[in-house]
Amino acid sequence: MKKALIAFGMLLMAAPANADITHKLSTSVQLTVDAAASQATRIGSTYSVSGNNITAGTMGGITAPNSVTAAATQTQGSYSITTAGDAFSLSESFTYGDAVNPIGSGSAVSSGVLSTIPAYGSVTTTAGGVAGSLAGTINSAGVMSITAGGAGTSATGQFVSEITVK
């Protein structure tokens, strides 16, 4: 039995190995600088009136704008006390909405940068990144070097080694 195992082992050792082996190496560097951004949202015109012991002579309200880019305006109402000598209350509120300020009308876009933004009721602006000394290199030996940048930047270096046996 021992002789048979030894002979079988020698047979396996003498058999040629047949396998495809692939080895891939890759190195990459990614550098990012955040862009400045502004998000502007127009607010509409609103009007409300409420009260008690009040009679409206003419109701106040909102007048439609005279052009497609203008905002609505308020029309004043006239009110009087219904029962003289009794308590009364009156509340009238108006929010003047934003007129439309389309890009190209007082705003210039150059190299992807908007020089001015519309002065709308709700505006959120974020500063862009500062590249500073942000840098990344890969030499001919695949060695990478990354240098940190300023605020709003990121640098990512990656080395991948892949072995495939078929």
C-alpha positions, 0 to 999 in steps of 0.5 A: 500500500505504501509503495502504491501511494509513493508511486501515485505521489510521484506521478502527480509530481511529474504531471505538468502544471497547466494554468493561466495566471494573470497579474494586473497592477494599477495606480490612480490619483483623483484630485477634487476641488469643490465648486462655488454654488448658489441656490436661489428660490423666488418667493411669491406675493401673499396677502391676507386680512382677518378681523371681527366687528369690521365691514369691508368697504373695498377688500384689499388684495393682490394685483396681477403684475404688468409683465411676466418678470414683475411681482404682484403688488398690493391693493389697499382695502378700506374697512370700517367698524361695524358696531360703534363702541364694540371691540374690534380687530383687524389684521392685514398682511402683505408679502411682496414677492420676488420679481423674475431676474433671468440669467442674462438680464443683469447677470453674466456667466463667464467660464461657468461662473455666475458673476451676480446672483438674483436677490431672491427671498431665499438664497443659499451660497457655498464657497468654492474650494481653494486648490492651494498646493493640492497635487498628485503624481504617479512616477514610472515605478507606480509610486504615488505622491499626494499633497494636501490642498486647501479648504474644500478639496480632496485627494484620493490615491489608490493602488490595486493588485489583481491576480487571476488564476484560470 
